Structure formats: structure tokens, C-alpha cells
Amino acid sequence: MKKSIWTFLKDEDGQTSTEYILLVAVVALIVFKFKNVAEDKLTKITEQVFGKAEGFVEGIQ
């Protein structure tokens, strides 16, 4: 599969704007599919960082 994708991307014969639009559409679908997963992980990470920062600030006072 990986080899066929690279072959497709390197092949310059007959590439049209339609093919590029289809590639963008597939990427957009993948992004929307995994948006919630990424959002949850980023929320967890930021909560951990700010929690540690809050604890550090309280320790200084």
C-alpha cells in the first residue's frame, strides 16, 4: 500500500486538479474522523501541564 501511494504521488502523467481535490478530501475526512481523539488528548495534556504549574506556583507562595 505504501509503495503504491508513493508511486501515485511520483507519477506526473495525467494529474489534474480533480486528483488533488480528491487527495485533499481524503485528508479532510481523516482529520474530521480523528478530531475528537486528538482533542481529548490535547485537553488531557494541557490540564496536566496547568495542574503542575499551579502546584509549582502554590509551592512558591
mmCIF file of the N, C-alpha and C atoms, coordinates in Angstrom:
data_MODEL
# 
_entry.id   MODEL 
# 
loop_
_atom_site.group_PDB 
_atom_site.id 
_atom_site.type_symbol 
_atom_site.label_atom_id 
_atom_site.label_alt_id 
_atom_site.label_comp_id 
_atom_site.label_asym_id 
_atom_site.label_entity_id 
_atom_site.label_seq_id 
_atom_site.pdbx_PDB_ins_code 
_atom_site.Cartn_x 
_atom_site.Cartn_y 
_atom_site.Cartn_z 
_atom_site.occupancy 
_atom_site.B_iso_or_equiv 
_atom_site.pdbx_formal_charge 
_atom_site.auth_seq_id 
_atom_site.auth_comp_id 
_atom_site.auth_asym_id 
_atom_site.auth_atom_id 
_atom_site.pdbx_PDB_model_num 
ATOM 1   N N  . MET A 1 1  ? 0.831   -1.189 0.000   1.00 0.00 ? 1  MET A N  1 
ATOM 2   C CA . MET A 1 1  ? 0.000   0.000  0.000   1.00 0.00 ? 1  MET A CA 1 
ATOM 3   C C  . MET A 1 1  ? 0.874   1.250  0.000   1.00 0.00 ? 1  MET A C  1 
ATOM 4   N N  . LYS A 1 2  ? 1.888   1.258  0.872   1.00 0.00 ? 2  LYS A N  1 
ATOM 5   C CA . LYS A 1 2  ? 2.768   2.417  0.965   1.00 0.00 ? 2  LYS A CA 1 
ATOM 6   C C  . LYS A 1 2  ? 3.485   2.654  -0.367  1.00 0.00 ? 2  LYS A C  1 
ATOM 7   N N  . LYS A 1 3  ? 3.913   1.554  -0.990  1.00 0.00 ? 3  LYS A N  1 
ATOM 8   C CA . LYS A 1 3  ? 4.620   1.662  -2.261  1.00 0.00 ? 3  LYS A CA 1 
ATOM 9   C C  . LYS A 1 3  ? 3.704   2.222  -3.344  1.00 0.00 ? 3  LYS A C  1 
ATOM 10  N N  . SER A 1 4  ? 2.452   1.791  -3.355  1.00 0.00 ? 4  SER A N  1 
ATOM 11  C CA . SER A 1 4  ? 1.530   2.277  -4.380  1.00 0.00 ? 4  SER A CA 1 
ATOM 12  C C  . SER A 1 4  ? 1.203   3.753  -4.185  1.00 0.00 ? 4  SER A C  1 
ATOM 13  N N  . ILE A 1 5  ? 1.177   4.218  -2.938  1.00 0.00 ? 5  ILE A N  1 
ATOM 14  C CA . ILE A 1 5  ? 0.924   5.639  -2.683  1.00 0.00 ? 5  ILE A CA 1 
ATOM 15  C C  . ILE A 1 5  ? 2.092   6.471  -3.203  1.00 0.00 ? 5  ILE A C  1 
ATOM 16  N N  . TRP A 1 6  ? 3.329   6.032  -2.913  1.00 0.00 ? 6  TRP A N  1 
ATOM 17  C CA . TRP A 1 6  ? 4.494   6.778  -3.396  1.00 0.00 ? 6  TRP A CA 1 
ATOM 18  C C  . TRP A 1 6  ? 4.551   6.762  -4.918  1.00 0.00 ? 6  TRP A C  1 
ATOM 19  N N  . THR A 1 7  ? 4.213   5.635  -5.525  1.00 0.00 ? 7  THR A N  1 
ATOM 20  C CA . THR A 1 7  ? 4.194   5.549  -6.979  1.00 0.00 ? 7  THR A CA 1 
ATOM 21  C C  . THR A 1 7  ? 3.167   6.521  -7.540  1.00 0.00 ? 7  THR A C  1 
ATOM 22  N N  . PHE A 1 8  ? 2.005   6.585  -6.922  1.00 0.00 ? 8  PHE A N  1 
ATOM 23  C CA . PHE A 1 8  ? 0.955   7.501  -7.356  1.00 0.00 ? 8  PHE A CA 1 
ATOM 24  C C  . PHE A 1 8  ? 1.412   8.952  -7.239  1.00 0.00 ? 8  PHE A C  1 
ATOM 25  N N  . LEU A 1 9  ? 2.062   9.286  -6.146  1.00 0.00 ? 9  LEU A N  1 
ATOM 26  C CA . LEU A 1 9  ? 2.491   10.666 -5.938  1.00 0.00 ? 9  LEU A CA 1 
ATOM 27  C C  . LEU A 1 9  ? 3.620   11.071 -6.884  1.00 0.00 ? 9  LEU A C  1 
ATOM 28  N N  . LYS A 1 10 ? 4.477   10.120 -7.254  1.00 0.00 ? 10 LYS A N  1 
ATOM 29  C CA . LYS A 1 10 ? 5.591   10.432 -8.149  1.00 0.00 ? 10 LYS A CA 1 
ATOM 30  C C  . LYS A 1 10 ? 5.167   10.469 -9.612  1.00 0.00 ? 10 LYS A C  1 
ATOM 31  N N  . ASP A 1 11 ? 4.095   9.795  -9.971  1.00 0.00 ? 11 ASP A N  1 
ATOM 32  C CA . ASP A 1 11 ? 3.627   9.744  -11.349 1.00 0.00 ? 11 ASP A CA 1 
ATOM 33  C C  . ASP A 1 11 ? 3.029   11.096 -11.726 1.00 0.00 ? 11 ASP A C  1 
ATOM 34  N N  . GLU A 1 12 ? 3.605   11.741 -12.733 1.00 0.00 ? 12 GLU A N  1 
ATOM 35  C CA . GLU A 1 12 ? 3.133   13.059 -13.131 1.00 0.00 ? 12 GLU A CA 1 
ATOM 36  C C  . GLU A 1 12 ? 2.258   13.010 -14.380 1.00 0.00 ? 12 GLU A C  1 
ATOM 37  N N  . ASP A 1 13 ? 2.026   11.848 -14.940 1.00 0.00 ? 13 ASP A N  1 
ATOM 38  C CA . ASP A 1 13 ? 1.209   11.736 -16.139 1.00 0.00 ? 13 ASP A CA 1 
ATOM 39  C C  . ASP A 1 13 ? -0.263  11.879 -15.802 1.00 0.00 ? 13 ASP A C  1 
ATOM 40  N N  . GLY A 1 14 ? -0.905  12.838 -16.406 1.00 0.00 ? 14 GLY A N  1 
ATOM 41  C CA . GLY A 1 14 ? -2.354  12.972 -16.286 1.00 0.00 ? 14 GLY A CA 1 
ATOM 42  C C  . GLY A 1 14 ? -2.858  13.475 -14.950 1.00 0.00 ? 14 GLY A C  1 
ATOM 43  N N  . GLN A 1 15 ? -2.005  14.080 -14.156 1.00 0.00 ? 15 GLN A N  1 
ATOM 44  C CA . GLN A 1 15 ? -2.502  14.609 -12.886 1.00 0.00 ? 15 GLN A CA 1 
ATOM 45  C C  . GLN A 1 15 ? -3.315  15.861 -13.169 1.00 0.00 ? 15 GLN A C  1 
ATOM 46  N N  . THR A 1 16 ? -4.498  15.862 -12.625 1.00 0.00 ? 16 THR A N  1 
ATOM 47  C CA . THR A 1 16 ? -5.383  17.005 -12.816 1.00 0.00 ? 16 THR A CA 1 
ATOM 48  C C  . THR A 1 16 ? -5.774  17.561 -11.464 1.00 0.00 ? 16 THR A C  1 
ATOM 49  N N  . SER A 1 17 ? -6.457  18.677 -11.525 1.00 0.00 ? 17 SER A N  1 
ATOM 50  C CA . SER A 1 17 ? -6.900  19.285 -10.271 1.00 0.00 ? 17 SER A CA 1 
ATOM 51  C C  . SER A 1 17 ? -7.899  18.381 -9.553  1.00 0.00 ? 17 SER A C  1 
ATOM 52  N N  . THR A 1 18 ? -8.602  17.555 -10.294 1.00 0.00 ? 18 THR A N  1 
ATOM 53  C CA . THR A 1 18 ? -9.555  16.633 -9.673  1.00 0.00 ? 18 THR A CA 1 
ATOM 54  C C  . THR A 1 18 ? -8.847  15.658 -8.741  1.00 0.00 ? 18 THR A C  1 
ATOM 55  N N  . GLU A 1 19 ? -7.714  15.152 -9.154  1.00 0.00 ? 19 GLU A N  1 
ATOM 56  C CA . GLU A 1 19 ? -6.965  14.227 -8.301  1.00 0.00 ? 19 GLU A CA 1 
ATOM 57  C C  . GLU A 1 19 ? -6.496  14.917 -7.032  1.00 0.00 ? 19 GLU A C  1 
ATOM 58  N N  . TYR A 1 20 ? -6.045  16.143 -7.158  1.00 0.00 ? 20 TYR A N  1 
ATOM 59  C CA . TYR A 1 20 ? -5.608  16.881 -5.973  1.00 0.00 ? 20 TYR A CA 1 
ATOM 60  C C  . TYR A 1 20 ? -6.782  17.168 -5.042  1.00 0.00 ? 20 TYR A C  1 
ATOM 61  N N  . ILE A 1 21 ? -7.924  17.484 -5.617  1.00 0.00 ? 21 ILE A N  1 
ATOM 62  C CA . ILE A 1 21 ? -9.122  17.725 -4.800  1.00 0.00 ? 21 ILE A CA 1 
ATOM 63  C C  . ILE A 1 21 ? -9.506  16.456 -4.051  1.00 0.00 ? 21 ILE A C  1 
ATOM 64  N N  . LEU A 1 22 ? -9.420  15.313 -4.712  1.00 0.00 ? 22 LEU A N  1 
ATOM 65  C CA . LEU A 1 22 ? -9.731  14.047 -4.050  1.00 0.00 ? 22 LEU A CA 1 
ATOM 66  C C  . LEU A 1 22 ? -8.752  13.760 -2.914  1.00 0.00 ? 22 LEU A C  1 
ATOM 67  N N  . LEU A 1 23 ? -7.481  14.041 -3.117  1.00 0.00 ? 23 LEU A N  1 
ATOM 68  C CA . LEU A 1 23 ? -6.496  13.842 -2.054  1.00 0.00 ? 23 LEU A CA 1 
ATOM 69  C C  . LEU A 1 23 ? -6.795  14.741 -0.859  1.00 0.00 ? 23 LEU A C  1 
ATOM 70  N N  . VAL A 1 24 ? -7.132  15.993 -1.126  1.00 0.00 ? 24 VAL A N  1 
ATOM 71  C CA . VAL A 1 24 ? -7.471  16.920 -0.044  1.00 0.00 ? 24 VAL A CA 1 
ATOM 72  C C  . VAL A 1 24 ? -8.724  16.447 0.679   1.00 0.00 ? 24 VAL A C  1 
ATOM 73  N N  . ALA A 1 25 ? -9.698  15.940 -0.064  1.00 0.00 ? 25 ALA A N  1 
ATOM 74  C CA . ALA A 1 25 ? -10.932 15.449 0.551   1.00 0.00 ? 25 ALA A CA 1 
ATOM 75  C C  . ALA A 1 25 ? -10.653 14.259 1.467   1.00 0.00 ? 25 ALA A C  1 
ATOM 76  N N  . VAL A 1 26 ? -9.794  13.349 1.050   1.00 0.00 ? 26 VAL A N  1 
ATOM 77  C CA . VAL A 1 26 ? -9.456  12.188 1.878   1.00 0.00 ? 26 VAL A CA 1 
ATOM 78  C C  . VAL A 1 26 ? -8.746  12.634 3.154   1.00 0.00 ? 26 VAL A C  1 
ATOM 79  N N  . VAL A 1 27 ? -7.811  13.561 3.021   1.00 0.00 ? 27 VAL A N  1 
ATOM 80  C CA . VAL A 1 27 ? -7.106  14.071 4.200   1.00 0.00 ? 27 VAL A CA 1 
ATOM 81  C C  . VAL A 1 27 ? -8.087  14.760 5.142   1.00 0.00 ? 27 VAL A C  1 
ATOM 82  N N  . ALA A 1 28 ? -9.007  15.547 4.591   1.00 0.00 ? 28 ALA A N  1 
ATOM 83  C CA . ALA A 1 28 ? -10.002 16.228 5.422   1.00 0.00 ? 28 ALA A CA 1 
ATOM 84  C C  . ALA A 1 28 ? -10.885 15.224 6.155   1.00 0.00 ? 28 ALA A C  1 
ATOM 85  N N  . LEU A 1 29 ? -11.285 14.158 5.487   1.00 0.00 ? 29 LEU A N  1 
ATOM 86  C CA . LEU A 1 29 ? -12.096 13.129 6.140   1.00 0.00 ? 29 LEU A CA 1 
ATOM 87  C C  . LEU A 1 29 ? -11.336 12.463 7.285   1.00 0.00 ? 29 LEU A C  1 
ATOM 88  N N  . ILE A 1 30 ? -10.069 12.204 7.079   1.00 0.00 ? 30 ILE A N  1 
ATOM 89  C CA . ILE A 1 30 ? -9.255  11.592 8.138   1.00 0.00 ? 30 ILE A CA 1 
ATOM 90  C C  . ILE A 1 30 ? -9.135  12.533 9.325   1.00 0.00 ? 30 ILE A C  1 
ATOM 91  N N  . VAL A 1 31 ? -8.920  13.813 9.047   1.00 0.00 ? 31 VAL A N  1 
ATOM 92  C CA . VAL A 1 31 ? -8.807  14.799 10.132  1.00 0.00 ? 31 VAL A CA 1 
ATOM 93  C C  . VAL A 1 31 ? -10.104 14.870 10.919  1.00 0.00 ? 31 VAL A C  1 
ATOM 94  N N  . PHE A 1 32 ? -11.239 14.946 10.234  1.00 0.00 ? 32 PHE A N  1 
ATOM 95  C CA . PHE A 1 32 ? -12.525 15.015 10.934  1.00 0.00 ? 32 PHE A CA 1 
ATOM 96  C C  . PHE A 1 32 ? -12.824 13.730 11.698  1.00 0.00 ? 32 PHE A C  1 
ATOM 97  N N  . LYS A 1 33 ? -12.372 12.598 11.172  1.00 0.00 ? 33 LYS A N  1 
ATOM 98  C CA . LYS A 1 33 ? -12.606 11.313 11.830  1.00 0.00 ? 33 LYS A CA 1 
ATOM 99  C C  . LYS A 1 33 ? -11.893 11.240 13.182  1.00 0.00 ? 33 LYS A C  1 
ATOM 100 N N  . PHE A 1 34 ? -10.663 11.749 13.241  1.00 0.00 ? 34 PHE A N  1 
ATOM 101 C CA . PHE A 1 34 ? -9.864  11.638 14.454  1.00 0.00 ? 34 PHE A CA 1 
ATOM 102 C C  . PHE A 1 34 ? -9.800  12.934 15.257  1.00 0.00 ? 34 PHE A C  1 
ATOM 103 N N  . LYS A 1 35 ? -10.669 13.883 14.930  1.00 0.00 ? 35 LYS A N  1 
ATOM 104 C CA . LYS A 1 35 ? -10.676 15.169 15.622  1.00 0.00 ? 35 LYS A CA 1 
ATOM 105 C C  . LYS A 1 35 ? -10.951 15.009 17.109  1.00 0.00 ? 35 LYS A C  1 
ATOM 106 N N  . ASN A 1 36 ? -11.930 14.210 17.461  1.00 0.00 ? 36 ASN A N  1 
ATOM 107 C CA . ASN A 1 36 ? -12.303 14.038 18.870  1.00 0.00 ? 36 ASN A CA 1 
ATOM 108 C C  . ASN A 1 36 ? -11.191 13.375 19.673  1.00 0.00 ? 36 ASN A C  1 
ATOM 109 N N  . VAL A 1 37 ? -10.531 12.412 19.082  1.00 0.00 ? 37 VAL A N  1 
ATOM 110 C CA . VAL A 1 37 ? -9.432  11.725 19.766  1.00 0.00 ? 37 VAL A CA 1 
ATOM 111 C C  . VAL A 1 37 ? -8.304  12.712 20.052  1.00 0.00 ? 37 VAL A C  1 
ATOM 112 N N  . ALA A 1 38 ? -7.936  13.490 19.049  1.00 0.00 ? 38 ALA A N  1 
ATOM 113 C CA . ALA A 1 38 ? -6.858  14.469 19.223  1.00 0.00 ? 38 ALA A CA 1 
ATOM 114 C C  . ALA A 1 38 ? -7.259  15.537 20.226  1.00 0.00 ? 38 ALA A C  1 
ATOM 115 N N  . GLU A 1 39 ? -8.505  15.966 20.170  1.00 0.00 ? 39 GLU A N  1 
ATOM 116 C CA . GLU A 1 39 ? -8.982  16.995 21.100  1.00 0.00 ? 39 GLU A CA 1 
ATOM 117 C C  . GLU A 1 39 ? -8.925  16.496 22.542  1.00 0.00 ? 39 GLU A C  1 
ATOM 118 N N  . ASP A 1 40 ? -9.340  15.259 22.766  1.00 0.00 ? 40 ASP A N  1 
ATOM 119 C CA . ASP A 1 40 ? -9.300  14.680 24.114  1.00 0.00 ? 40 ASP A CA 1 
ATOM 120 C C  . ASP A 1 40 ? -7.868  14.595 24.640  1.00 0.00 ? 40 ASP A C  1 
ATOM 121 N N  . LYS A 1 41 ? -6.959  14.144 23.797  1.00 0.00 ? 41 LYS A N  1 
ATOM 122 C CA . LYS A 1 41 ? -5.562  14.014 24.227  1.00 0.00 ? 41 LYS A CA 1 
ATOM 123 C C  . LYS A 1 41 ? -4.945  15.378 24.519  1.00 0.00 ? 41 LYS A C  1 
ATOM 124 N N  . LEU A 1 42 ? -5.224  16.367 23.665  1.00 0.00 ? 42 LEU A N  1 
ATOM 125 C CA . LEU A 1 42 ? -4.681  17.704 23.902  1.00 0.00 ? 42 LEU A CA 1 
ATOM 126 C C  . LEU A 1 42 ? -5.255  18.322 25.167  1.00 0.00 ? 42 LEU A C  1 
ATOM 127 N N  . THR A 1 43 ? -6.539  18.088 25.419  1.00 0.00 ? 43 THR A N  1 
ATOM 128 C CA . THR A 1 43 ? -7.160  18.601 26.639  1.00 0.00 ? 43 THR A CA 1 
ATOM 129 C C  . THR A 1 43 ? -6.500  17.987 27.863  1.00 0.00 ? 43 THR A C  1 
ATOM 130 N N  . LYS A 1 44 ? -6.272  16.680 27.824  1.00 0.00 ? 44 LYS A N  1 
ATOM 131 C CA . LYS A 1 44 ? -5.628  15.992 28.943  1.00 0.00 ? 44 LYS A CA 1 
ATOM 132 C C  . LYS A 1 44 ? -4.221  16.529 29.203  1.00 0.00 ? 44 LYS A C  1 
ATOM 133 N N  . ILE A 1 45 ? -3.474  16.732 28.131  1.00 0.00 ? 45 ILE A N  1 
ATOM 134 C CA . ILE A 1 45 ? -2.103  17.229 28.262  1.00 0.00 ? 45 ILE A CA 1 
ATOM 135 C C  . ILE A 1 45 ? -2.090  18.630 28.851  1.00 0.00 ? 45 ILE A C  1 
ATOM 136 N N  . THR A 1 46 ? -2.952  19.518 28.345  1.00 0.00 ? 46 THR A N  1 
ATOM 137 C CA . THR A 1 46 ? -2.962  20.889 28.864  1.00 0.00 ? 46 THR A CA 1 
ATOM 138 C C  . THR A 1 46 ? -3.417  20.929 30.313  1.00 0.00 ? 46 THR A C  1 
ATOM 139 N N  . GLU A 1 47 ? -4.370  20.086 30.688  1.00 0.00 ? 47 GLU A N  1 
ATOM 140 C CA . GLU A 1 47 ? -4.805  20.042 32.086  1.00 0.00 ? 47 GLU A CA 1 
ATOM 141 C C  . GLU A 1 47 ? -3.663  19.585 32.995  1.00 0.00 ? 47 GLU A C  1 
ATOM 142 N N  . GLN A 1 48 ? -2.890  18.612 32.543  1.00 0.00 ? 48 GLN A N  1 
ATOM 143 C CA . GLN A 1 48 ? -1.750  18.141 33.330  1.00 0.00 ? 48 GLN A CA 1 
ATOM 144 C C  . GLN A 1 48 ? -0.694  19.233 33.477  1.00 0.00 ? 48 GLN A C  1 
ATOM 145 N N  . VAL A 1 49 ? -0.411  19.925 32.381  1.00 0.00 ? 49 VAL A N  1 
ATOM 146 C CA . VAL A 1 49 ? 0.610   20.974 32.422  1.00 0.00 ? 49 VAL A CA 1 
ATOM 147 C C  . VAL A 1 49 ? 0.189   22.097 33.354  1.00 0.00 ? 49 VAL A C  1 
ATOM 148 N N  . PHE A 1 50 ? -1.064  22.565 33.209  1.00 0.00 ? 50 PHE A N  1 
ATOM 149 C CA . PHE A 1 50 ? -1.519  23.660 34.061  1.00 0.00 ? 50 PHE A CA 1 
ATOM 150 C C  . PHE A 1 50 ? -1.681  23.215 35.509  1.00 0.00 ? 50 PHE A C  1 
ATOM 151 N N  . GLY A 1 51 ? -2.016  21.956 35.733  1.00 0.00 ? 51 GLY A N  1 
ATOM 152 C CA . GLY A 1 51 ? -2.097  21.437 37.097  1.00 0.00 ? 51 GLY A CA 1 
ATOM 153 C C  . GLY A 1 51 ? -0.735  21.445 37.771  1.00 0.00 ? 51 GLY A C  1 
ATOM 154 N N  . LYS A 1 52 ? 0.286   21.022 37.030  1.00 0.00 ? 52 LYS A N  1 
ATOM 155 C CA . LYS A 1 52 ? 1.647   21.035 37.570  1.00 0.00 ? 52 LYS A CA 1 
ATOM 156 C C  . LYS A 1 52 ? 2.121   22.467 37.800  1.00 0.00 ? 52 LYS A C  1 
ATOM 157 N N  . ALA A 1 53 ? 1.791   23.366 36.873  1.00 0.00 ? 53 ALA A N  1 
ATOM 158 C CA . ALA A 1 53 ? 2.197   24.766 37.029  1.00 0.00 ? 53 ALA A CA 1 
ATOM 159 C C  . ALA A 1 53 ? 1.511   25.386 38.239  1.00 0.00 ? 53 ALA A C  1 
ATOM 160 N N  . GLU A 1 54 ? 0.247   25.060 38.439  1.00 0.00 ? 54 GLU A N  1 
ATOM 161 C CA . GLU A 1 54 ? -0.489  25.580 39.591  1.00 0.00 ? 54 GLU A CA 1 
ATOM 162 C C  . GLU A 1 54 ? 0.137   25.078 40.893  1.00 0.00 ? 54 GLU A C  1 
ATOM 163 N N  . GLY A 1 55 ? 0.482   23.810 40.940  1.00 0.00 ? 55 GLY A N  1 
ATOM 164 C CA . GLY A 1 55 ? 1.131   23.249 42.121  1.00 0.00 ? 55 GLY A CA 1 
ATOM 165 C C  . GLY A 1 55 ? 2.481   23.892 42.379  1.00 0.00 ? 55 GLY A C  1 
ATOM 166 N N  . PHE A 1 56 ? 3.211   24.179 41.326  1.00 0.00 ? 56 PHE A N  1 
ATOM 167 C CA . PHE A 1 56 ? 4.515   24.828 41.460  1.00 0.00 ? 56 PHE A CA 1 
ATOM 168 C C  . PHE A 1 56 ? 4.360   26.243 42.018  1.00 0.00 ? 56 PHE A C  1 
ATOM 169 N N  . VAL A 1 57 ? 3.370   26.985 41.496  1.00 0.00 ? 57 VAL A N  1 
ATOM 170 C CA . VAL A 1 57 ? 3.136   28.356 41.962  1.00 0.00 ? 57 VAL A CA 1 
ATOM 171 C C  . VAL A 1 57 ? 2.697   28.353 43.420  1.00 0.00 ? 57 VAL A C  1 
ATOM 172 N N  . GLU A 1 58 ? 1.838   27.416 43.790  1.00 0.00 ? 58 GLU A N  1 
ATOM 173 C CA . GLU A 1 58 ? 1.395   27.328 45.185  1.00 0.00 ? 58 GLU A CA 1 
ATOM 174 C C  . GLU A 1 58 ? 2.558   26.982 46.104  1.00 0.00 ? 58 GLU A C  1 
ATOM 175 N N  . GLY A 1 59 ? 3.493   26.189 45.625  1.00 0.00 ? 59 GLY A N  1 
ATOM 176 C CA . GLY A 1 59 ? 4.663   25.824 46.414  1.00 0.00 ? 59 GLY A CA 1 
ATOM 177 C C  . GLY A 1 59 ? 5.595   27.001 46.649  1.00 0.00 ? 59 GLY A C  1 
ATOM 178 N N  . ILE A 1 60 ? 5.604   27.942 45.724  1.00 0.00 ? 60 ILE A N  1 
ATOM 179 C CA . ILE A 1 60 ? 6.462   29.122 45.852  1.00 0.00 ? 60 ILE A CA 1 
ATOM 180 C C  . ILE A 1 60 ? 5.897   30.087 46.888  1.00 0.00 ? 60 ILE A C  1 
ATOM 181 N N  . GLN A 1 61 ? 4.578   30.198 46.936  1.00 0.00 ? 61 GLN A N  1 
ATOM 182 C CA . GLN A 1 61 ? 3.939   31.179 47.827  1.00 0.00 ? 61 GLN A CA 1 
ATOM 183 C C  . GLN A 1 61 ? 4.045   30.745 49.212  1.00 0.00 ? 61 GLN A C  1 
# 
